[in-house]
């Protein structure tokens, strides 16, 4: 039988930093949960709890609406590893 991979437990970054409020104007804090193409990464990859993932999503959507974070990135600027 194939041996199972051992994954490390991911912890919520925002719970560890003891943040009370996620500010949508702080783009550096929000970049942790964005992929290289500026998509919102799921909880299973970031390790956020449900409460903080919902708050982060709301803050990212507000930042996008205010044009602080782009909705998508330019395809030419992203280097694809598949080639």
Secondary structure, 3 states (H helix, E strand, C coil): CCCCCCCCCCCCHHHHCCCCCCCCCCHHHHHHHECCCCCECCHHHHCCCHHHHHHHHHHHHHHHHCCCCCCCCCHHHCCCCCC
